[in-house]
Structure formats: C-alpha cells, structure tokens
Amino acid sequence: MSVSGQRIKKLREEKGLSQLEFAERIGMSNSVLSRIESGKRPLEDGEINIFADFFEVSGDYILGRSISKTPSGGSAYLDGGKGWTDEEKEVADAAIQAWREMKRKQMKKNNQ
C-alpha cells in the first residue's frame, strides 16, 4: 500500500465513511478509490486537490511529504481570519464550498 493510499484510507475512516460513501461524495468510482487506497493506482494531480480539500489537509500530507495535516497558512483565510467580520467569513466560506463542489463535479465528469 502506498503512503498516499494509506493516508487517504485513514482519513476516510476517521470521518466514518465507507469506501462507497466516500467515492460517491467526491464523484469518483468506488473501484478507482479502492485501487488508490491499495496503492495499485497512482494519484493524479487533480485528485490530490480533491482529497486535500475534502479532508482539509495539505496535498503534501496526502503525498507523504509532510507529517503535518495542516495546509500551509493553516487557514482558508490568508491572515487566519483576523479582522474579518462574520459576514466576510461566511461569504468566503460559501465561495470555497462552491469551488469545491465545482471541482467534485468536474472530477465526477472526468471519471465517467
């Protein structure tokens, strides 16, 4: 099993998701996810981003290049959200979620 596959499986299990549930949520076939987790299929660049975004960890963590799960910067906000109003944070969070959903749909479309 590859480091990436091990980490993805561990993160998935920490969220209490089955392979099938997780694959459906990210728009990937279960067989592809199974092969990634078992190390039989390498990750593609876009998939690294999908996994990192879903689990809110760094791509380097997924790839085994870092032991820290935290993306560099540690926050979706460049300044950690200091000085942001609640409304600004809500708008930023909504934009991030919309972007993630768009990427999931693209991933699903590409896997068909």
Helices and strands as residue ranges (DSSP letters): H 3-14, H 19-26, H 30-38, H 45-55, H 59-63, H 86-111
